[in-house]
Amino acid sequence: MELKSLFKPERTAVIGVSLNNPLHPANVIYSKNFKEYTTEVHAVNPAADRNAASFNGITARIYRQIGDITGDIDLAVIAVKAGRVPSILKECGEHGVKGAVVISGGFAEIGNRELQQQLVEVANKYDLPFIGPNCLGIYSPPYIDTIFLSNARIVKPERGNIAFISQSGGFMVDQGMGKLAGEEIGVSGCVSLGNKAFVDEANLIEYFESDESTSAMIFHIEGFSPGRGRKFVEQAEKSRKPVVVFKAGRSEIARKAVSSHTASLSGNYVVTSSIFKQYGVIEARDEFDIIALAKVFSHNLKSIARGDIAILTVSGGHGVIAVDFCQEYDLNLVQLSEAEKQILREKLNPAIRPIASLENPIDLTGSSSDTDYETALNFLLEKKEVEAVLLLMLPYQESISFEIGSKLAKVAKRYDKPVIVYVPWNRRYLHLVNDFEKAGIPVGHTVEEAVKMMRGLKRRNKK
Amino acid sequence: MELKSLFKPERTAVIGVSLNNPLHPANVIYSKNFKEYTTEVHAVNPAADRNAASFNGITARIYRQIGDITGDIDLAVIAVKAGRVPSILKECGEHGVKGAVVISGGFAEIGNRELQQQLVEVANKYDLPFIGPNCLGIYSPPYIDTIFLSNARIVKPERGNIAFISQSGGFMVDQGMGKLAGEEIGVSGCVSLGNKAFVDEANLIEYFESDESTSAMIFHIEGFSPGRGRKFVEQAEKSRKPVVVFKAGRSEIARKAVSSHTASLSGNYVVTSSIFKQYGVIEARDEFDIIALAKVFSHNLKSIARGDIAILTVSGGHGVIAVDFCQEYDLNLVQLSEAEKQILREKLNPAIRPIASLENPIDLTGSSSDTDYETALNFLLEKKEVEAVLLLMLPYQESISFEIGSKLAKVAKRYDKPVIVYVPWNRRYLHLVNDFEKAGIPVGHTVEEAVKMMRGLKRRNKK
């Protein structure tokens, strides 16, 4: 299934543009793409009785049918009443359109399975893959945006390397767009699948696997269509990129809610979860997990095989909290030998030598200076057994400088090992967050998030 | 044990102020309180050879001993070398000082248990309760701040109704001050307990229980001193206010780290956790839990007895996610009867009547308007069986106004039932967050946080 036309269309037709309702989904979509995206966009309205019109402050030719447009169309975005979609999709097929997004609702989600099946037959006949129906479609900057919500209402991430694919359009807009944008994580594509009558999660793993700009894929899944769950995990297992799933509808009662708002079925969660594990799918348990995994995988860090790490802190309390989460998330603390401790201790400033605790977590105490941090980080990264370092920054100390972030980033760069940092998330410490992020080092909002990111690097390993 | 002098001292002596090191902890503390807090502050340095001096840009009298200060002193903040603390504390006792904060380290945490014991004996003899040693002490706005970190490095919450008591000073500064401030949650007092040789968690429950400005207490605890764990849970059980504990050092390996950085012992976590439950202590599992509970308890909402709630959403996907978390957190969804559904449906706008899903979660769909929200919220709050409503706001719809928050807050005010809201956390939606918060309605950053807050209201019920 060739899906490139969906994500990087050169020429797009928006079908259903209204001449008198500027808030019609087709109008919002036409207008956005006309103004902001690279695709060349054409307006179609089967009921239009003229070939030129003015709508949404734009004067453009409005076509009565897709066949009236000269030249090839890569993508058709369809936002007309449900009953008219099959014939329009057929027209698209006849005119060689290569892909479609069906925004319109009124199909399987309200019981009209037969109408939906007609779309599938057309798509098969004309080799015309489509997203939807009953969806928001695709956000693929800078190429295309089929989301019919106005820019004033939503928040959009920049172009980046995370693919976010969601069964729920609302969750895609909220989490895959707004929350990722808030964390400054960019996307290679966001997809709202809707009823996923034709293109589904398994097809999209294939697409994003071959898409060079994508580093990892994150899926929101309520349920699979019959037989497609297996296909999905098989594709996930084959993928060299991390495949993260946030499974919604885990509880019995939620499964009932799923079937009432979509046409898909949700299986027993415990079984599903164990299958995910078996096929190397990484599960996100909650919304913060999604962010932590999106963040760490957007950094293209090396995987860690065993999960053997060192923790560097200046607050014993934070060290203990990190250790708890490491235990919970299956990471191991590498111990230093007595000889190593002695060597490291002698390299530290005299003021902290008697009080620093060199059991892992290494606690330099609040009296440490920039050079102590640099010395200890260097020492830990140098040690063969340490695969990665978790750095807990507590920038309260008067004894460290405002350059501590860039200094430590420089130390980290000398080694081909991941460093993940916790910095208390506050405007006051943004300079520190920026110094690490600029150097490609991910920063967590909470100690737990930093540990979750580290675990992501371990779980990323495919069997 | 009378602790009011610690939190609301009228006259404070800071002992250890240096004449030549402006960054000495005693100097930072003196200077902060002199400039910003209501307590009258006096500088003491036993080594001072004159009675007036200039330090930190302040010209003030510097006393050689506490006895030289005319009039009563409520609180002594002691920051001198460990070996000199017992005699200074004794002097404080002799001169009727009512409480002390011992900032100095060098006691049980590095093995000097006997020196620490001397402090306890003095405190007992003179009825002079003290916090510490080896601590940051107390932040109690607008009265006093004994934290020796400069204002430029830390973030401080406003006065409010949450008491935050932490065994780890670093965690208090990070979570109890910075993170609470970031969420605009105010505090009635923050305490860093350090070695807690005298005043400990159990004493502080008693104090904050009787402190009228406190609504709830949040504790970070690594371990209890012998016999004091029992006392703590007994006090917690007696308290009419929610007592939240974040237990650090849960894993075996973390317990080892605890004993290496503090002098306290951490017991088996599974046992501790079951005792907490038995005594009505609310456990926070992670950093986000702490925030969610602090937030909800800062709102003084009514408790809910059974946990029977209704969910109102416009995104089916978010509804499913909320249901999963409700199941996980032991909340129940009240079902509407067929007759009730029919009544509600008829009150909705014709456009959404055929598509709204009135199974709980009530999904008004993305085509709903302000009046649909108002109608449905009113209907749910009116229903006797519904104890509280979880409102999932997805402000993407063109069909709702920017006044939706204040409109719904007005509906909520008509009923004596908690409403908790989820709003996607983004600058773009802050108007909505503010409209709810202004009306005393807590807003979660994630669906899970909103559900956690709701659970807090259920768990708040003491047996």
Interface residues (C-beta under 8 A of the other chain):
Chain A: L23 G105 I110 L149 S150 R153 I154 V155 S166 Q167 S168 G169 G170 F171 V173 D174 G178 K179 A181 G182 H220 E222 A248 G249 R250 S251 E252 I253 A254 K256 A257 V258 S260 H261 T262 D286 E287 F288 V314 S315 G316 G317 H318 G319 V320 I321 V323 D324 F325 C326 Q327 E328 L333 P354 I355 S357 E359 P361 D363 G366 L394 P395 Y396 Q397 E398 P424 W425 N426 R428 T446 V447 E448
Chain B: L23 G105 I110 L149 S150 R153 I154 V155 S166 Q167 S168 G169 G170 F171 V173 D174 G178 K179 A181 G182 H220 E222 A248 G249 R250 S251 E252 I253 A254 K256 A257 V258 S260 H261 T262 D286 E287 F288 V314 S315 G316 G317 H318 G319 V320 I321 V323 D324 F325 C326 Q327 E328 L333 P354 I355 S357 E359 P361 D363 G366 L394 P395 Y396 Q397 E398 P424 W425 N426 R428 T446 V447 E448
